[in-house]
């Protein structure tokens, strides 16, 4: 059997849906699937679905003449990657779920468990927009804001599996209350949901962050003010990140990055204004779209294989 016939089973589990794939060793995707998570059914039902989907993908690989050699799963929340535990997740309801061992037992394959944003950052750093840099900060801006610091193709998890929570940097003392319970977090000001919420509060009508960006580009004063406030806060958060990590490239992903130049042009200016002796990082849009987490899960699985073969 050649390596060409080998694939890894990869799953990126979100609160709403799962992005799943069979991925070759070179990072090319053979098959993709999407499945609902239906987190409202409770964590045990979600675990059962994850295992069923992974087993189904493994079966599809064998039916196509391919050989599944490992499994990688990315989940949100706090993840203890060393012990394979989904420690905690508000979106899915996990509490100390030994997901790595459950999947390894069901599939009979070496399995890796990772954090969804760190997995996405891993993929962007190795295969995507950060592939030419050794030091990359991947920042996902959607409903919340989280980051992954990737050095030489490895993302740090932290002592408790909670590294990269850049969304909870304090940027606006006395600002809006964050979902974490504190006021003034970056996530409470500059996430896509926060931008839409702030505009709705001031305008008296609902709007998405994309609509706010469109209206700001059309020079609607209220939208332009809300958008600029978010950009300034995001620049504060990224300047703090650069002071801590000194990266060569910052990769922005998630829904807000879809605003393109309407985000990146003013953000580059605002970030540059905040830097003194720190080197300005290259600020770029993510390249892999919403498949980054799934690709990252595959990379984690391949890393596990490589370690076992040493």
Beta strands, then each sheet from edge to edge (+ up, - down):
strand 1: 6-13
strand 2: 17-24
strand 3: 29-36
strand 4: 67-75
strand 5: 78-80
strand 6: 85-88
strand 7: 95-97
strand 8: 110-115
strand 9: 135-141
strand 10: 145-151
strand 11: 154-155
strand 12: 249-253
strand 13: 282-285
sheet 1: 3+ 2- 1+ 4+ 8+
sheet 2: 5+ 6- 7+
sheet 3: 11+ 10- 9+ 12+ 13+
end
